[in-house]
Amino acid sequence: MLFLDNNKISAAGAGALADCLKNKQDLRVLNIDHNNIGPVGAQKVAEQLRNNYGLSKLYCDSNDIGE
């Protein structure tokens, strides 16, 4: 489990996080609620998680991603 909610993570920070997630198949829960990752940061995280079959829960509310 990795809880990074309410940490003021920006799109750049989300990109750095995405790089760290590349080979983390043992990560089951990721909480990035209430940050400011925006659509660009969300895309970077999504690209890395696309092949992560271990992740069962992703929390990403309130990140200015879009509607």
Secondary structure, DSSP 8 states (H G I E B T S, - for coil): -EE-TTS---HHHHHHHHHHTTT-TT--EEE--SS--HHHHHHHHHHHHTT--S--EEE--SSS---
